[in-house]
Amino acid sequence: MDEITSEQIRQIRQKLKLSQTAFAEIVGVAFTTINRWENGHTKPHRVACRRIWEIEKTIEDKKLISN
């Protein structure tokens, strides 16, 4: 899964309860980049999409473990 929507990016970040700045540090991009992605001005490149999906999978895996 390489593509991701602006809403999916926002939802993943909010699940983590992170600011755009903190999420940007985890993904390895600038705050302004996260802001542009979430507002639909630009789309993340393939490597960033994969990184975000990896973060999402980690969240889901941790939920399964804690239940």
URNOR-V105455 format. One record per helix or strand of 2 or more residues. SS is the DSSP state (alpha for helix, beta for strand). FROM is the first residue (numbers start at 1). TO is the last residue. Records with the same first field share a line. If there is no record, write none. Layout:
BEGIN
SS = FROM-TO ; FROM-TO
END
This chain:
BEGIN
alpha = 6-15 ; 20-27 ; 31-38 ; 46-66
END
